Structure formats: C-alpha cells, structure tokens
Amino acid sequence: MTEPDTIKLLRECDAGIKMGTASIGEVLEKTTNEKLKKLLEICKEGHEKLKEEIQNKLEQCHDTGKDPNPMAQGMSWMKTNVKLAMDESDATIADLITDGCNMGVKSLSRYLNQYQAADEETKDIAKKLIKQEEELSIHMRSFL
C-alpha cells in the first residue's frame, strides 16, 4: 500500500508544476529578449518532462493528481497582467518569474518537510522541481 504522504506530495508537485508551466506560458509570448525566451522555453520543457514523471507515479498510486488552487491561479494571472499592462518589459517578466519561482520553492520545501513519510522516489521528484525553480530564479537575475 502506498503511503498517504507519497500521494499528498505528488499532488502538490502536480499542482505546482501546472501553475509554473501556465505562468511561463503566459509571459513567453510577451518576451522580446531571445536569451530570456530560450531560458523560459528550456525550463518549461523541463517542467513538462517532470510532469510526465509525476503523472506516471500518480497513475501507479491510482490517483489523478491536483489542479492549482483557483484563487492562487487567479491572483497570479491578475498580478501578471496588471504588472505587464504597466510595464511590458523583459525586466518585468523576469521579476514575475522570480517571484513565482520563489513561491514555488517555498511551498514545495514546506510540503517536502510536511510529508516526510513519502517514498524516496517522490521526494526526489519534489527536489528536482525545487532545483529547476531555483535555477530559473538565478538565471532571471541578469534580466532584472
């Protein structure tokens, strides 16, 4: 039997990766700097590969995953569109992505600590996602 913490951590990773991919998708079309655009595309591809891993593991656990919180998604969408309406620049995009990455790292780290009984494979998936978010945040600094 699968430990409940494994499923809970997988669900949070699933919701987080959906939120991150959607956020990148929102700003990608507004990005003018080719280097920034390429970094965002690479990260989105990495997220999509990790999402497949999460989906496979969820299927093994007979679970369908979790969608992001609609309130959080709405607030993110509103923040993105208001900020870009005021200043549609690559610096604004880098700032938004940095904030999103930081929130993702914080949330996923909290869940990793909260669901300590999750299996090691699931913990490794969460750590990979945290690493992707941290690396993207670091890459954004040169565009701020």
Protein Blocks (a to p, Z undefined) as FASTA:
>chain_A
ZZfklmmmmmmmmmmmmmmmmmmmmmmmmpmblklmmmmmmmmmmmmmmmmmmmmmmmmn
opgbjaddfklmmmmmmmmmmmmmmoccfklmmmmmmmmmmmmmmmmmmmmmmmmmbcfk
lmmmmmmmmmmmmmmmmmmmmmZZ
